Amino acid sequence: MRKALLIVAIAATVSGCAGPGTDDADVRAVAEPDKLQQTLYYGGDIITMEGVQQEYVEAVVQREGKIVFVGSREEALATYKGKADEVDLQGKTMLPGFIDPHGHFMSAVQMVNQVNVAAPPVGTSTDIRAIIEKLKGYQQEKSIPAGEWIVGWGYDQDLLEEGRHITKLDLDPHFPDHKVMLIHVSMHGAVLNSRALEWAEIDSSTETPPGGIINRLPGGSEPAGLLMETAYIPVFENLPQPSEEEMLELMKPAQMMYAAEGYTHAYEGFTHLENLDFLMKAAEEGAIFIDISALPAFTETQEWMDNPRYVFGEYHDGLKLQGIKFTQDGSPQGKTAHVATPYLTGGPGGEEDWTGETTQPKEDFIQQVKAALDAGLQVQIHANGDATIDQAIEAVERAGITAADDRRTLVIHSQFQRPDQLDKYVELGKSQTYFTNHCYFWGYVHIKNIVIEKAEFISPVKAAKDKGLVYSNHTDFNVTPLDPFFVIWTAMARESRSGEVIGPDQRVDAYTALQGLTTGPAWQLFEEDRKGKIKEGLLADFVILSENPLETGVDGIRDIEVLETVKQGTTIYKAQ
């Protein structure tokens, strides 16, 4: 992997985050009142998300994409009757549009040309044979010729009946002429067959890079197929991509995946330069109709840092470059998260006394974080293990940043967090986007791999809120599905696949869970005065739901449906 950051090159000019912006709608409201696009909503539960506890209003009016009235139905009708389109919610519930706190938007674009090999409930694969049959069926359906790629997503060895990783020996007899790659559910690695390994120039003489994993066949150095972390990154970066024209055509269905789930804002959470340039092209072409925040990757700072083409902190046609993304460890389910005490079950390749590894040496990482902060960039750090979280804390401390500086350094996942680390977050003004979906998908894996006290404190939403920390809660799409109600449910229930409760004292109420998809991520984006609440002056981003999540109880949350999604006053999704 290339040197992650040229410290001496960091001198970027970073603009402040955009607020609501200048709008002439108020002027035209006086001069041309009949030509304005205005909508009056009433007749349902309208939850503003503005207070520390739930607050309702009777009516909301949007004018050309901005909220101009929040209050009583009587006053709204007296002022706007006949001047605005009226929407009677008929008892349904309206909230601010959901904000994706962390995910990978380009996965939505790319997965159109990949096959789902995930286990239930995301997919149907329960053993190695089922995955191979899925790959065969996809190859035949798409008529993929010999020599080309067959790529599967959602692969999770922990959920296979065999209880082991697939190897090239499983794949090669069925795909002797195709390059096959199974992307691990963590998105931090993949299994490759022999043809794909040859393409990647990985063989028995290839040394395992620092911070990476190349699993070997028993008794020798021949690669078995699994690549993780820094061994996988160059493979992913060099995969062939669809043409720009094809990618632009996929932008609408990709965004509709989000709109159909009530999201009006998406994250591209580790943006390689090729994808960054594509998203900028898509914005220029008018192909973006939800907001998208991009995090350029720390591995390519030589190309984008101090480059006037890449302006941070302001929207351009729906796209904003948010900050820099550092990935400093791996995934807990892949046992590549860096933890302070060894995994109880050893490493992913059978290593003893395994604590995982960081992506790069601590001192390099700390210097790079300081350089990025000195350049004015918002820093977002992927850190899952408590040992890596310690490094993320030390990096901000040594940069001289405290809460008073309001830099909102974000720790992505922050899963195996210790209670003492929460106090450091408060002191340093750090924030975290949690991942409570892990409780369901891999809770039992964590209990097996990590001491139970750490496993039960995973994504400690309640403890963070009790400390006064702003938090959000994400899907890491496509690691888990975009479904926001599943996120809300896992924050409330914290149930595993087998029904165990993972950390009962960290369960939260529905309003707190909703904050993780609305006000929390808005604040982390420096956009609390732009979105995340139903409040005068903010964007008219709404989601209309079949039920009120504050009233269904935890057992009814997952049955809620998105009926309509509104982005800046325009309906972008409506259920049929």
N, C-alpha and C positions, 0 to 999 in steps of 0.2 A: 504494500500500500504506500502511496506517495506520502511524503511528509505532510502532516495534516494542516499545518498553518505556518505561513511565513510571517513570523512575529514582526519583523522589521518593516513589513509591507502594510501593516494595518494603520491606515490613516483615513478611513472612509468618512465621508460626510453623511450623517444620518439625520433625516428629517424627523420631526416629531410626528406622533401618530395623528391621523386625520380625525377630526371631530365631525359633527353633523354636516359641516360645510355651509357655504353661502347659498341661499335659495331665494329666488325672486317670486315665489308663489304668493307670499303675503302681499306684495305689491300688486300682482295681477288679480288677487282676490278682490281688491277694490276696483281696479280698472276693468277687469273682464270676468266677473264672478261666474257667469254662465259657461265659461270655457274651461273651468278647473275640473280636474278629476278628483272627486271627493266621495268618501264612503262613510256611512254611519252604521256602526255595529251595535246591536242591543239584543235583549231577549234571552240572554244566557249567563252562565257564570264566567265573568271576565276577571281573571287573576292577574294582577299587575306585576307581581314579583318585586315590588318596590320596597316593601318593608322587611324588617327582620322576621316578621310573622305574616301569615297570609292576609292579603287585602283584596277586596273586590270592588269593582265599580260597575255601574249600570250601563254605561255607554262609552264608546270611543269613536272619534272621527279622525280619519286620515285625509290629508290633502296632498296629492301629488307626491306620495311616498313618505311623508312625515306625519307624525301624530300631532294634531292641532287641538284636540279636546279629549279630556278624560274626566268623566263626572257622572251626573245624574241623567237618566233617560229623559226626564221632563225638560231639563235645560237644553239637552242636545236637540230634541225635537223642536223646541221653541226657536233655536238658532239656525238649525240646518235643514228643517223640513222643507222639501222641494228644492233644496240646493245641493243635495248629496244623494247618491244611490244608497238605498237602505237595505241592510242585511239583518234579517231577524234570525238570530242563532237558534231559535226554537228549542231552548233548553240545553243546547250544547255548550261546551267549554272553550274559551279562547285564552291563549297564553302568548307571551312573546315567542317568536320563532326560536327553535332550538339551535344552539351553537355547538358545533363539533369542537371539543377542546383539544383533541389530538387524534389524528388518523392519517391516512395516506391516500389522498384524493386520486393520485395517479394510478393507484391499484384499481380503482373503479373503472378507469379507462382501459388499463391493460388486461384486467381479468376477463374481459369480453372474449379474448383469444386464449383463455386458459380453462382447464377443466377442474371442477370441484371434487377433490378427493378427501374432503373433511369427514370426520365422524359425526354421528347424530349429536345434537339436532341441526347442525349447520349443513351436513351432508349425509351420506348413507354408507360410508366406508367403515367396516368394522374389522376387516382383516386384510392381509396382504393380497390375497386372491381378488378381493373386491376392488382394491385400488388398481391392480393390473387390468381387470376387466373394464374399469372406467376409462383407463388410458387407451385401451384397444378400441373401445366404442367411439371415443372422441377422435382417434386417428382415422377411423373409417368414416365417421360422420363428416369430418372436415376434409377428407381425402388428402391428408398430409403426406407429401411424397417422401421417399427415402432420403435421408441426409438432413431433413428438417427437424425442427424442435417440436416436442410434445411436452407441455408444461402443465403441471397440476398445482393447485393451491390448497392450503388448509391441512397439509399432512401432519399427523400427530401420532408419533410412535407409542405414546402412553395409552392410547385408546384402541390399539390393535390387539386382537386376541392373542397374537404371538408374543406381545410384550417386549418387542425389540425393534431396532431400526431396520428398515428395508436396506438392502445392500445392492450393489451392481449385479451380484450373482442372482438375485431375485428378478432383476429387470432384463438383463442381457438376453436370455433365451427367447423372450417375447418381443424384444425390440433390438434386434441385431443391427438394423440399418438406420435407426432414428436416434437423435439425441434426446434423452429424457431427463427432465428435472422435476423433482417434487419439492416445492417450496414449503419449508417448515412453517407450522402455524405461527411461530414466534416472529416470522419474517427475518430471522437472524441467521438463517442457514438453509441448506437444501441437500437432498440426496440426488446424485447424478449417476447415470449408467456409464458404461465404458466409453461409448462414443462421445458423450458429453465431457467426460474427464479428459479424453484425448483432445477435444476442442479447447478445453481450458488449460491444456499443457500441464496437467497434474498427474504424476506417476510416482513410482516407488522412490525416485531420487529427489522428489520435491520436499523441501524442508517445511515443516509447519511454521507459519509466520507468528511472530509475537502477538498474543491476544487472539489467536485463531485455533481452530481444531480441524484436523484431517483425520478422520477415523481410519484405521488400518485393519486389514484382514488378519485373523489370528496367526501368530507365528512368523510375521514378517512385516515389511514396510509398504506393501502394496495397498493403495487407497481402497477403502471399502465402498465409498460413495458419499458419505456424509461430510459436508463442509460447513463450518460454523464461523461466524464473526469475521475476523479479518481474512480468513481463508476464503470466505464466500463473497465478500464485498466486490473484489475485482471481477468475479464471475457475473454477478448481478449487473454491474456497471457496463459490462461489455456484451450483454445479450442483444441480439438484433431487435430492432424496434419497427413497428408499422410506419408507413410513410406519414408525413405531416398531414396530407390530405385525409388519410384514413383516421388519424388521431383527431383531427378537427371534427370529423363526422361523429366520432364517439363522445365528444364533449357533452352533447345534450343528453343522451341516455345515462352517462355517468352522473351528471348533475341531478337527473331525475331520480336516481337511486337515493339521493339525499332529500330531495323535495318530498318524495313519497313517504319519508319517515319524519317529516316536519322540520327538517333542518333548513335554515336560511344562510348558514355559514359553514364552510368546510375547511379543513386543514390539509395541506400537503406537508407532512411532518418530517421529511428528510429528502430535500429536493436536490437531485443531481442536476448539474448545469444543463444537460440536454433537455430535461423536463422543465427546468426553469425557463429556458428560452422558448420552449413550446408554449407554456402557459402565458408568457408575455405576448407571443404571437396570437394565441387564442383571444386574449383581452383586446388586442388591437383590432382583431376581426369581429369584435362584438359577440363572441361566442360564450361569454360568461354571464349568467343571469342570477347566480347566487354569489355571495362574497366568498373569496378563497384567500386564505393566508398561506404563504409559502415560507418554509424554513430552509434556506440554502445550506448544503451539507458542509461540515467542517473539513471534509476530505478534499474540497476543491476551492479553498479560499484563494489560492494563487490566481484563479481565473476570475472570480467575482469581487473579491475585496478590492477596494479603492478603484473600482471601475465605474465611471459615471453612468454607464448603461443601467446599472442596478441600484435603484433608489429605494431606500428602506423607509418604512413607517407611514406611507401614504398610499391611498387607493388609486389605481389607474384602471378604469373600466372593469371594476369588480375584483381586481387582483392586488394584494398587498404583500410585499416582502416584509415579514414580521421580525425576523432576527436570525441568529445563527443557531444551528442544531449540532450539539456534540453528542455522540453516542459513546459512553465510557464503560458500559458493560453490556451483558447480553440479557437473556430471559431466564426467569426462575424455573419455568417448566422445561427449558432446555438445559438447565443446570450450568448456564454460562453467566448468570448474575454473580457478581463478586461479593461474597459474604464473609463476615468476620470469623465464623466458626465453620468447620468443614461440613459439607453435605453428608447426611447420614448414609446415603446410598452410593457414595463415590461419584466420580465424574462421568460425563457422557460417553467416554471411551473406556470406562472402568478404572480411571485414575483413583488412587488412594489419597486420603487426606486432602480432598479436592475442595478448594474454596472459590473456584472460578477465577477469571482473570479480567483485568481491565483491558480496554481496547488499545490504550497506549500508556506508557509510563506516567506515573503520577506527576512528576515534575513538569514533563512536557504539557500535560493536560492543564495543570494549574497556570503555567505561563500563558498558554493559549487563551484560557478563560479571561485572564487579566487583560491581555491584549485586546480581546473582543470588547470587554467592558470599557476599556480606555477609549475605544473607537466609537462608543456610544450605541453599540448594538444591544438589543435585548438578547440575553443568553438563555437558551433552553437546553437542559442537560438530561439525556436519558440515563437514569440511574435506578436500578432495581434492588441491588443488594445493599445491606447496611454499610459494608466497607466502601462501596462506591459512593454512597450518600455522604459518608465522612469526607471523601475527596471533594465532592461538590460543595460541601460546607467550607472546607479549608480553602478552596479556590476563591470563593467570594470573600472570605475573611482576609486573605492575603492581598486581594485587590483593593482592600480598604473600603468596601461597600457595606453600609448598614441600612436598616429600615428607613432611616431619615432620607436616604438618597432616592427612594421610590423607584428602584430599577426593575422590580418585579421579576427577578431571576426565577425561572420556572424549572422545577425538577419534574421531568416526565416519568410517570409510573410511581416512583418513590415508594415501592411496594413493601419491601422488608425493612421498614423504618422503625427505629427504636424510639421510645418515648422521649429520651433526652435530646434527640435530634429535632423534635418539634420545637423545643425552646430555642434552639439555634436558628430555626427558620424564622421565628418571631423576631429575634434579635437582628437578623440580616435582611429582613424584608423579603424572604424567599416565599414562593408559593408552589403548590403542587397540583398536578392533574393525576388523580388516582384512577384505578382500573379495577373496580369492584367486581366486574364480570369474571375475574380470576377466581373468585370464591366459588362460583358455579363450575366453570370449565376445568379448573385445575386445583381446587381446594384440597381434594384428597391426595393429589400428587405432592403438594407442598407439605402436608402433614407427614407424608412418608419421607420426604427429602430433608426437611428442616425441623428443628426442634419445635414442638407444638406451640410454645409461647410466641415464637416469631411468626409461625404460620397463621395464628389467630389474630395477630396484629397487622395483617396485610391490609393495605389501603385503609388506614384508620381514620375514616371520615369524621366520626364523632369526636375523637380526641383532638383532631386538627381544628374542628369548629369550636370546641371548648376553649382552645388556646387563642381564638380570635383570628385564625388563619383563613384566608380566602382559598377555596379549593374548587376544582372542577372534577368531572368524572367522565371518562371517555371509553370508546370501544376499541381504539387502535385499529380501526377498520383497515384491511380485511382480516386482522387477527381474530376478531369476533364480529358478529353482524352489527349493522348500523342501528338496529332497533333501540330507540331511546327508552322505551318502556321496560325493556330487559335491563338496561342500565339502572333505571330507577328501582326496579324490583330487587336487583342484586345489592344495591345500597341499603335497602330496607330489610331484606330477608337474610342475605349473606349465606344462602343455602348452597351446598355442593350438589353434584349430580346424584349422590346417594342419599341426600336429605340431611346431611350433617350441617349444623350451623357453624360457620367459620368465624369465630370471634363474636359471640352474641352481644357483648358490651359495646360493639362498634356499629350496631344497627341504628339507623336514623329514621325520622319520620318523612312523610312524602314531600313536605315543603322543603326540607333540607336537601332531599334527593333532587328535587327540581332545580334548586340553586346551582347544582353541579352542571346543569345543561343550559343555564340562562345567565344569571348575574355573575356567577363565578368566572366562567370563561370570558365574559365581556370585560371584566376587570383585568384579567390576565392579558387580554389583547390591548389594554389601554383604551378600551372603547366603552367604558361604563356610561359615558355621556352620548353614546351613539346607538346602542342596542342592548338587549338583555332584559329590558323592562318595558312595560306599557306606561309611558310617561310622555307628557307634552314635550315636543322638540326632538324626540328620538325617531329613528326609522320606523316606518309602519311595516314591521316584520312580525307576522302572526302565524300561529298554528291553531286550527280549530279541531277539537277532539270530540269523540263520541261520548266520553264520560269525563267526569271531574276526577283527576288523580288524587285530589285531597280527600275524596269521599268514598272511593271504591274499596279502601283497605288494601293491604298488601296482596291478598289473594286475587283481587280484581285488576291489578295494575297491568298485567300482561295481556289482558283482553281489550284494552283501550285501542281504538283505531284512529288514525289520522284521516280526517275528512277533507281538510283543505289546508294548503300552505300558501301564505301571502308574503311576497317579497317586495318591500317598498310600495305597497298599495296595489300590486298586481298579483292576481292568483297565478301561481306557477304549478300547482298540483291540486286536483280535485278528484276525490274518490268517485268511481263510477257506480 
